[in-house]
Amino acid sequence: MLGMVFTELVEMVEETFSPEIADAVLSDVAPANGGAYTSVGYYDHNELVAIVVALSQRTGVPVPELVRAFGKHMLGRFTVLFPQMFERHAHFFDFIASIDGQIHVEVRKLYSNARLPRFEVLSRSDDQLRLLYQSSRDMQPLALGLMEGAAAHYGFPCRIDAEVADEAAGQSGTVFHIQRLV
């Protein structure tokens, strides 16, 4: 997994909880690198999971809530680090629809080893979007947090629900239903 994800997680823990909690969590996990992550490195996904589990144990915040909050944090960081990704799109749904065809193409140029999730727009209207999310890592709370952060960035009040994809229809993964709120 991209090192940027690890460095941003540690930063979020320091900002949200404290630098001492971040140090304690890394001590609990005892990664081989001592918790010295670089944004351009690659690290084992299981190490990220261990950090979030240790954080949950220390704070009492459930793992899915932490991962969702991290998604929102990451989206905020993306708007600062990669503003051009957001400037290309005037509408939240346009941004979401561009994830696989544009954004992930650019990510792969920078990080050729990245194992990115897949997003497919199943249906779309002015007020609704159905999005299929597929990932070998099953990080639905992260995807949800990223989408919630993007909706906030675009000033698009909405409700996002998730359900298991219809395997009878040849789909696997999670379907997110995004409904604009008036």
Buried (B, 14 or more C-beta within 10 A) or exposed (E): BBBBBBBBBBEBBBEBBEEEBBBBBBEBBEBEEEBEBEEEBBBEBEBBBBBBBBBBEBBEBEBBEBBBBBBBBBBBBBBEEBEEBBEEBEEBBEBBBBBBEBBBEEBEEEBEEBEBBEBBBBEBEEEEBBBBBBBEBEBBBBBBBBBBBBBBBBEBEBEBEBEEBEEEEEBEBBBBBBBBEE
